[in-house]
């Protein structure tokens, strides 16, 4: 792997290794938020801006989730090993948009009434599922630092961070249930298919390697 | 399943608390002083003003359909009308798609002429009414109604139309008629939403005959002083202001008088969530969310406007509460 990458690097690899890559990606990740905030300020979010903002933040959480789960398959298939460098940043954007989604709901829908939020969580399965997904994201974000990896040990850290697969399933279920009232599953199906394919790739890839490597923990998750 | 919490226990507020009396009186005062300023003093002056339709300014988009300010009790909500752009741009009309912006984007192709409404069933005078005949059947009135959607948002809409009772009186229901069923247009060629299986088409709604005969039950032909925009249910729709919005069928093609309670589309689709009555009731939660509060579209404060408490019968309890005397509104939701 290392030997191959020392030869002439493909441009995506060079770009990913560039010192400006992460700051640029960080700014890029804030563009959707800036867009939504601008829409809110300029009154461009339609008749129900609160709903548009909450849903927009949810959409971007899902999109970031798709991106972060795309990193490893893309890295393995393309051989652009430097993709691993940006995985944590994208993962933190999933947490970032997920948290804003939750805060927007708690603020705009629930008026910061925590008791009401808890009642709503108990009452509506789709809220409960969303809350669970966010709690998992919180655990992953809280252990995303290098020191956390050292403290937990690589194996345990990796086992914990496989919870992102559960987040993907919960997020799709959350979206599915939210749309169930209207039987309108076209958009849900797109996310379910894409996320499903990304998870299925892992199962297939793991099985393909399974024979030679046994149950050893590899860096490819 | 109904979940009772400390917040939505079964307690009726006093009707005096429900009617925003201060605002109502304010409006009267304003009407009075406006009339006085116009040179007309006292009762006669107020009458003259109340009959003028000048309260709502038509946006000038569609053919004018003026109506005199309605004198039906409860028909003039003392609230700011929701902006025309929101009333006509944020709609549930699944025949054109389930997104709130779909009806405005896709209903343009709906042909509203020629249009007929068939009246049938248990009536002495069944028949087919042309839309032009319906428009002339009774004097047009302007009514400012609150509209509460079951999804938890609300608007204030200046409708133009007359009481459905005007039509019912003319077709003479038989003694055996107990319910009225409303059948709405389901035309695949014009309505792209019909390809979705979200509901069984055509969309069906129904009322008890006494509900249908209540003066607040409006057969509406327009809003904001103009004919009905397609996305709001042109050319003729029902408006039942004390019930969740879906009870008010749009683009009606048939009115049938029956002895049996008619099937209604949402009740068929999800009986545990939507009953036949569907009266606005903050104390009876939807199985999947609370109905205690609502978001008023276009409320001052925009994004950060607080949700408002939802009123029993959408604030029309003084007018319609007696229709349900003795009924358990948790059973008949």
Interface residues (C-beta under 8 A of the other chain):
Chain A: X40 X43 X45 X46 X47 X48 X49 X50 X51 X53 X108 X109 X111 X119 X120 X123 X124 X126 X181 X182 X183 X184
Chain B: X3 X5 X7 X85 X86 X89 X90 X94 X98 X100 X101 X153 X196 X197 X198 X270 X285 X288 X289 X290 X295 X297 X298 X302 X303 X304 X305 X306 X307
